[in-house]
Amino acid sequence: MILNEKVAIVTGAASGIGRAIATAFIAEGARVAIADISIDAATATARELDATGERAMALAMDVTNEAQVDAGTASVTARWGGLDILVSNAGIQIISPLVDLSFNDWRRLMAIHVDGAFLTTRAAMRAMIAGKRGGSILLMGSVHSHLASALKAPYVTAKHGLLGLAKVIAKEGAEHGIRSNVICPGFVRTPLVERQIPEQAKSFGITEAEVVKNVMLKDTVDGEFTTVDDVARTAVFLAGFQTNALTGQSITVSHGWHMQ
Protein backbone atom coordinates (compact mmCIF):
# COMPACT_ATOMS: atom_id res chain seq x y z
CA MET A 1 0.00 0.00 0.00
CA ILE A 2 1.95 2.97 -1.30
CA LEU A 3 0.07 5.52 0.82
CA ASN A 4 0.28 3.57 4.05
CA GLU A 5 -0.29 5.86 7.06
CA LYS A 6 -0.27 9.00 4.90
CA VAL A 7 -2.76 11.72 5.85
CA ALA A 8 -4.79 13.32 3.07
CA ILE A 9 -7.42 16.00 2.57
CA VAL A 10 -9.61 15.62 -0.51
CA THR A 11 -11.99 18.49 -1.27
CA GLY A 12 -15.28 17.87 -3.02
CA ALA A 13 -14.92 14.30 -1.78
CA ALA A 14 -18.56 13.45 -1.14
CA SER A 15 -19.23 12.56 -4.77
CA GLY A 16 -17.77 12.01 -8.23
CA ILE A 17 -14.03 12.20 -8.78
CA GLY A 18 -13.31 13.31 -5.23
CA ARG A 19 -15.10 10.32 -3.73
CA ALA A 20 -13.27 7.94 -6.08
CA ILE A 21 -9.91 9.43 -5.07
CA ALA A 22 -10.76 9.20 -1.37
CA THR A 23 -11.81 5.56 -1.84
CA ALA A 24 -8.57 4.72 -3.65
CA PHE A 25 -6.44 6.51 -1.03
CA ILE A 26 -8.07 4.57 1.82
CA ALA A 27 -7.54 1.31 -0.08
CA GLU A 28 -3.86 2.24 -0.32
CA GLY A 29 -3.58 2.73 3.44
CA ALA A 30 -4.12 6.47 3.82
CA ARG A 31 -6.21 8.35 6.34
CA VAL A 32 -8.51 10.70 4.47
CA ALA A 33 -10.45 13.80 5.44
CA ILE A 34 -13.62 13.87 3.33
CA ALA A 35 -13.96 17.62 2.81
CA ASP A 36 -17.17 18.92 1.29
CA ILE A 37 -19.33 22.01 1.46
CA SER A 38 -22.12 19.75 2.79
CA ILE A 39 -21.21 18.26 6.16
CA ASP A 40 -24.11 15.80 5.87
CA ALA A 41 -22.79 14.49 2.55
CA ALA A 42 -19.24 14.38 3.91
CA THR A 43 -20.35 12.48 7.02
CA ALA A 44 -22.34 9.94 5.02
CA THR A 45 -19.44 9.37 2.65
CA ALA A 46 -16.91 8.98 5.47
CA ARG A 47 -19.12 6.38 7.14
CA GLU A 48 -19.60 4.49 3.89
CA LEU A 49 -15.89 4.42 3.10
CA ASP A 50 -14.74 3.53 6.62
CA ALA A 51 -17.29 2.37 9.16
CA THR A 52 -14.63 2.26 11.90
CA GLY A 53 -13.96 5.99 11.72
CA GLU A 54 -10.23 5.35 11.91
CA ARG A 55 -9.33 6.11 8.29
CA ALA A 56 -11.96 8.61 7.22
CA MET A 57 -13.24 11.77 8.86
CA ALA A 58 -15.86 14.24 7.65
CA LEU A 59 -14.88 17.85 7.22
CA ALA A 60 -17.20 20.78 6.45
CA MET A 61 -15.22 22.93 4.04
CA ASP A 62 -16.32 25.75 1.80
CA VAL A 63 -13.05 26.17 -0.10
CA THR A 64 -13.77 29.88 -0.66
CA ASN A 65 -13.96 30.51 3.10
CA GLU A 66 -10.48 31.29 4.44
CA ALA A 67 -11.31 30.68 8.10
CA GLN A 68 -13.07 27.40 7.36
CA VAL A 69 -10.20 26.11 5.21
CA ASP A 70 -7.60 26.98 7.84
CA ALA A 71 -9.66 25.55 10.71
CA GLY A 72 -10.46 22.37 8.81
CA THR A 73 -6.83 21.75 7.93
CA ALA A 74 -5.82 22.36 11.54
CA SER A 75 -8.41 19.84 12.75
CA VAL A 76 -6.96 17.17 10.45
CA THR A 77 -3.39 17.73 11.62
CA ALA A 78 -4.54 17.76 15.25
CA ARG A 79 -6.33 14.44 14.87
CA TRP A 80 -3.77 12.57 12.78
CA GLY A 81 -0.52 14.34 13.59
CA GLY A 82 0.24 15.98 10.28
CA LEU A 83 -0.67 16.27 6.61
CA ASP A 84 0.95 14.54 3.64
CA ILE A 85 -1.44 14.98 0.70
CA LEU A 86 -3.89 17.59 -0.53
CA VAL A 87 -6.21 16.98 -3.46
CA SER A 88 -7.84 20.28 -4.43
CA ASN A 89 -10.79 18.88 -6.34
CA ALA A 90 -13.86 20.96 -5.45
CA GLY A 91 -15.38 22.63 -8.49
CA ILE A 92 -18.45 23.67 -10.43
CA GLN A 93 -19.28 24.28 -14.09
CA ILE A 94 -21.26 27.08 -15.74
CA ILE A 95 -22.28 26.81 -19.39
CA SER A 96 -22.89 30.15 -21.09
CA PRO A 97 -21.83 32.17 -24.09
CA LEU A 98 -19.28 34.74 -22.97
CA VAL A 99 -21.51 37.65 -24.00
CA ASP A 100 -24.36 36.35 -21.81
CA LEU A 101 -22.24 35.36 -18.79
CA SER A 102 -22.97 37.35 -15.64
CA PHE A 103 -20.10 38.80 -13.63
CA ASN A 104 -21.48 37.08 -10.52
CA ASP A 105 -21.29 33.67 -12.22
CA TRP A 106 -17.75 34.44 -13.43
CA ARG A 107 -16.65 35.37 -9.91
CA ARG A 108 -18.41 32.39 -8.31
CA LEU A 109 -16.65 29.85 -10.53
CA MET A 110 -13.27 31.57 -10.24
CA ALA A 111 -13.64 31.73 -6.45
CA ILE A 112 -14.24 27.99 -6.12
CA HIS A 113 -11.61 26.85 -8.59
CA VAL A 114 -8.84 29.43 -8.16
CA ASP A 115 -9.36 30.99 -4.72
CA GLY A 116 -10.19 27.53 -3.38
CA ALA A 117 -7.00 26.05 -4.80
CA PHE A 118 -4.98 28.90 -3.31
CA LEU A 119 -6.55 28.73 0.15
CA THR A 120 -6.35 24.95 0.49
CA THR A 121 -2.80 24.93 -0.90
CA ARG A 122 -1.62 27.62 1.48
CA ALA A 123 -3.10 25.82 4.48
CA ALA A 124 -1.65 22.49 3.33
CA MET A 125 1.81 23.90 2.67
CA ARG A 126 1.91 25.51 6.11
CA ALA A 127 1.00 22.18 7.70
CA MET A 128 3.47 20.23 5.57
CA ILE A 129 6.33 22.63 6.27
CA ALA A 130 5.58 22.52 10.01
CA GLY A 131 5.47 18.72 9.90
CA LYS A 132 8.86 18.49 8.15
CA ARG A 133 7.96 15.34 6.22
CA GLY A 134 7.24 16.74 2.75
CA GLY A 135 4.06 16.15 0.86
CA SER A 136 2.13 16.09 -2.38
CA ILE A 137 -0.34 18.72 -3.56
CA LEU A 138 -2.59 17.69 -6.43
CA LEU A 139 -4.72 20.26 -8.22
CA MET A 140 -7.67 19.04 -10.29
CA GLY A 141 -7.27 20.58 -13.70
CA SER A 142 -8.83 19.43 -16.95
CA VAL A 143 -8.05 18.98 -20.60
CA HIS A 144 -9.36 22.54 -20.53
CA SER A 145 -6.15 23.45 -18.70
CA HIS A 146 -4.58 23.14 -22.17
CA LEU A 147 -7.42 23.65 -24.64
CA ALA A 148 -10.49 25.84 -24.93
CA SER A 149 -14.12 25.05 -25.64
CA ALA A 150 -16.98 27.37 -26.42
CA LEU A 151 -19.41 28.28 -23.61
CA LYS A 152 -16.85 27.69 -20.82
CA ALA A 153 -14.92 30.96 -20.47
CA PRO A 154 -14.51 31.02 -16.66
CA TYR A 155 -13.84 27.28 -16.42
CA VAL A 156 -11.16 27.34 -19.12
CA THR A 157 -9.57 30.41 -17.56
CA ALA A 158 -9.54 28.86 -14.09
CA LYS A 159 -8.15 25.53 -15.26
CA HIS A 160 -5.37 27.26 -17.20
CA GLY A 161 -4.53 29.20 -14.05
CA LEU A 162 -4.02 26.04 -12.00
CA LEU A 163 -1.06 25.10 -14.19
CA GLY A 164 0.73 28.28 -13.16
CA LEU A 165 -0.14 27.80 -9.50
CA ALA A 166 1.21 24.25 -9.51
CA LYS A 167 4.51 25.40 -11.01
CA VAL A 168 4.94 28.02 -8.29
CA ILE A 169 4.10 25.47 -5.60
CA ALA A 170 6.71 23.13 -7.08
CA LYS A 171 9.36 25.88 -6.99
CA GLU A 172 8.58 27.06 -3.47
CA GLY A 173 7.87 23.61 -2.05
CA ALA A 174 10.95 21.84 -3.35
CA GLU A 175 13.21 22.67 -0.41
CA HIS A 176 10.56 21.24 1.90
CA GLY A 177 10.01 18.06 -0.11
CA ILE A 178 6.60 19.26 -1.30
CA ARG A 179 5.63 18.23 -4.82
CA SER A 180 2.78 19.66 -6.86
CA ASN A 181 1.11 18.34 -10.00
CA VAL A 182 -2.09 18.91 -11.94
CA ILE A 183 -4.37 16.06 -12.99
CA CYS A 184 -6.14 16.94 -16.26
CA PRO A 185 -9.07 14.59 -16.98
CA GLY A 186 -11.10 14.52 -20.13
CA PHE A 187 -14.87 14.26 -19.84
CA VAL A 188 -15.79 12.08 -16.87
CA ARG A 189 -19.46 11.14 -16.70
CA THR A 190 -20.11 12.61 -13.27
CA PRO A 191 -23.25 14.57 -12.33
CA LEU A 192 -21.30 17.73 -13.24
CA VAL A 193 -20.85 16.49 -16.80
CA GLU A 194 -24.34 15.01 -17.01
CA ARG A 195 -25.78 18.48 -16.42
CA GLN A 196 -23.67 19.88 -19.26
CA ILE A 197 -25.14 17.57 -21.91
CA PRO A 198 -28.63 19.14 -22.13
CA GLU A 199 -27.17 22.62 -21.55
CA GLN A 200 -24.80 22.26 -24.50
CA ALA A 201 -27.46 20.63 -26.65
CA LYS A 202 -29.65 23.68 -26.13
CA SER A 203 -26.84 26.17 -26.71
CA PHE A 204 -25.54 24.47 -29.87
CA GLY A 205 -28.99 23.49 -31.21
CA ILE A 206 -28.10 19.79 -31.47
CA THR A 207 -29.25 16.58 -29.79
CA GLU A 208 -27.83 15.29 -26.54
CA ALA A 209 -26.41 12.26 -28.38
CA GLU A 210 -24.61 14.63 -30.74
CA VAL A 211 -23.15 16.53 -27.79
CA VAL A 212 -21.67 13.30 -26.43
CA LYS A 213 -20.37 12.02 -29.77
CA ASN A 214 -19.38 15.18 -31.60
CA VAL A 215 -18.44 17.55 -28.79
CA MET A 216 -17.34 15.65 -25.70
CA LEU A 217 -15.75 12.54 -27.20
CA LYS A 218 -14.95 13.67 -30.74
CA ASP A 219 -11.18 13.96 -30.19
CA THR A 220 -10.62 10.84 -28.08
CA VAL A 221 -8.92 7.83 -29.67
CA ASP A 222 -11.74 5.42 -28.81
CA GLY A 223 -14.90 7.46 -28.19
CA GLU A 224 -14.86 6.60 -24.50
CA PHE A 225 -15.44 8.69 -21.41
CA THR A 226 -12.64 8.90 -18.86
CA THR A 227 -13.72 7.15 -15.66
CA VAL A 228 -13.45 8.23 -12.04
CA ASP A 229 -11.26 5.17 -11.51
CA ASP A 230 -8.87 6.38 -14.23
CA VAL A 231 -8.46 9.65 -12.38
CA ALA A 232 -8.20 8.02 -8.95
CA ARG A 233 -5.41 5.70 -10.11
CA THR A 234 -3.50 8.70 -11.42
CA ALA A 235 -3.95 10.50 -8.10
CA VAL A 236 -2.59 7.51 -6.18
CA PHE A 237 0.46 7.37 -8.44
CA LEU A 238 1.22 11.08 -8.11
CA ALA A 239 0.52 11.20 -4.37
CA GLY A 240 2.83 8.26 -3.76
CA PHE A 241 5.71 9.43 -5.95
CA GLN A 242 8.74 9.77 -3.71
CA THR A 243 10.95 12.48 -5.23
CA ASN A 244 10.94 15.91 -6.83
CA ALA A 245 11.61 14.28 -10.19
CA LEU A 246 7.88 14.52 -10.89
CA THR A 247 6.70 17.96 -9.85
CA GLY A 248 5.26 21.02 -11.53
CA GLN A 249 3.73 18.84 -14.23
CA SER A 250 0.29 18.24 -15.67
CA ILE A 251 -0.86 14.70 -16.39
CA THR A 252 -3.63 14.39 -18.97
CA VAL A 253 -6.06 11.50 -18.44
CA SER A 254 -8.37 11.69 -21.42
CA HIS A 255 -8.33 8.69 -23.79
CA GLY A 256 -6.02 10.63 -26.06
CA TRP A 257 -7.97 13.88 -26.16
CA HIS A 258 -5.10 16.39 -26.22
CA MET A 259 -1.77 14.61 -26.47
CA GLN A 260 1.19 16.49 -25.04
Buried (B, 14 or more C-beta within 10 A) or exposed (E): EEBEEBBBBBBBBBBBBBBBBBBBBBBBBBBBBBBBBBBEBBBBBBBEBBEEEEBBBBBBBBBBBBEBBBBBBBBBBEEBEBBBBBBBBBBBBBBBEEEEBEEEBBEBBBBBBBBBBBBBBBBBBBBBBEBEBBBBBBBBBBBBBBBEBEBBBBBBBBBBBBBEBBBEBBEEBBEBBBBBBBBBBBBBBBEBBEEBBEBBBEBBEBEEEBBBEEBBBEBBEEEBBBBBBBBBBBBBBBBBBEEBEBBBBBBBBBBEBBEE
